[in-house]
Amino acid sequence: MFTDKLIFVGIIAALALASCSRPQNIYTSECSEGVIYKKITFSHLVDSLKYYDKQYVEVTGKYVEGKQLSALVNDSTFAEHSNRRSVWVNFSQDCALVLPGTNTGLFQFGDGNFSKINNRLLTIRGRVDKHQKGPGKDYRGAIDMVSYVRIY
């Protein structure tokens, strides 16, 4: 009985330490201060994007970046993965994202590296724009005025 409890406590401690192995960086901007964001799921945003047009939302999803690519994508193994089920993310210098208490920006070269956000789970806050669909006009819509990014 005592051994079972000891093993259980050891497993819980190991899980707690493993979850802390990667820092969760939060970058913020002074854009849209005082705005109340609607927290919604990624799939709900994609399915109801017209409803959220010009509204401020908080959404979590897998972020991918590359040449002419900046999007939250569907990472579900049971769903369609085309750009029509993805949302363009329009980061702007007008809403510079920095780590609070520092001058380190999200896209700033520091400590010998850029912030690694490609293929990472992000929570972002911004304003939905159903008319902006990325460079090839093939995304469901966009999130502008990004004022918060949490990297998991």
N, C-alpha and C positions, 0 to 999 in steps of 0.2 A: 504494500500500500504506500509506504513512504517512498519507495523507489519510483513508483508510478507518478507520484506528485513531483518528485525531483526531476524526472524526465520531462514532464509537462512544463514545469517552470523553465527548464533549459531550452525547450523548443520555443516557448514564448519569447524568451530573451534573445535567442538567435534570430527570430523573425523581426523583432524590434530593431536589432542592430543592422540587419540586412536592409530594412526599409530606410535607414538613415545613411546608407552608403553613398548615395548621390544627392548633393544639395539641391533643394528646390529653390531656384532663384526666382525672385519676383522683381520685374522691371515695371516702373510706373512713369507716367507723364502727367503734367499739369493740365493737359487737354481735358475738356469736359469735366472739370471739377464740379462737384455737387450734383452730378447726374446720377439718377438711380437706374441701375442696369437690371434688365429682366434675365434671370438665369434660366437658360433653356438647353435642351439636349441638341447635339449636332444633327441628329436625324429629324427632329422637329423643326429646326431652323431650315434645313434643306426642303422639307415637305411643305412648309408654310412661309417661305421666304417673302412672298408678296405681302403677307399680313404684317411682317416685322419691318417693312420698308421704312426708312428714316427713323427707326427706333433704336435705342441703345440696348445691347444684349451682352450677356456673358455666356460664352460657349467653350466647351472643351473638345478637342479633337487632335488628330495626328496632323502635324505640320510638315509639309514638304517644300523644299526650295531648290532652285536651280536657275539655269538660263531661261528667262521669261517664265518663271514659275515661282509662285508664292501663294500657297493654298492650304486650307484645312481640307483634309480628305476623309472619306469614309474608310475606316480601318476594320470594319466588321467583316468577318469571313463569310457572312450569309447575304451580302448585299452587292448591288452593282457598284463598280468602282470607276465609272467614267467621270470626266470633268463636269458633266451635267449634275452629278451628285456631290460636287465639291464646291467650296466657296473661296473665291479669290480674297487674299489678305493684302490690303494696301497699306503698308507701313509708310509713314510720312515723316520728313524732317520737322514738319510743323508740330508734331507730337513726339518729340524725342523721348525715347524710353531709357531710363537710367535706374541703376540699383539705388534704392534710397540710402542716403548717408554717404554716397560716393559720387564720383563723376564718371563712373564706368557705364557707358552706353551699351545697349543690346547689340549693336552692330559695330562696336568699337574693338579695335585690336588691343588686347591687354593680357598680361601674364603670358605672352608668347602665343596666344590663341584668340580667335574670335569665339563668341558664344556659339556653342554647338546646338542648333535647334532643328536641323534637318532630321526628319524621321523621328521626332520626339513628340510626346504628348504635351500639348500646351493648353492653358486656359487663357483666353483673350477677352478683352472688353472693347467694344467699339460700336460704330453705327452701321446699320445694315443699309445697303444700297442695291435695290433690285435691278437697276438699269446698268450699273457697271459690272461687266462680266469678264474682266481680264483682257489681256492683249489680243487673244484670238476670238474674243466674244463667245467662248464656249463653256464658261463656268455658270453656275446657277445664279450667282450674284456676287456681291463683295461685302467685306467689312472694312470700313474706313475709320479714320480718327481713332486708331488703336491706342488706348491709353493705359493698358495693363496687360502684361504678359507674365504668366507663371509657367516655368519650365519644370517638368517632372522628370 
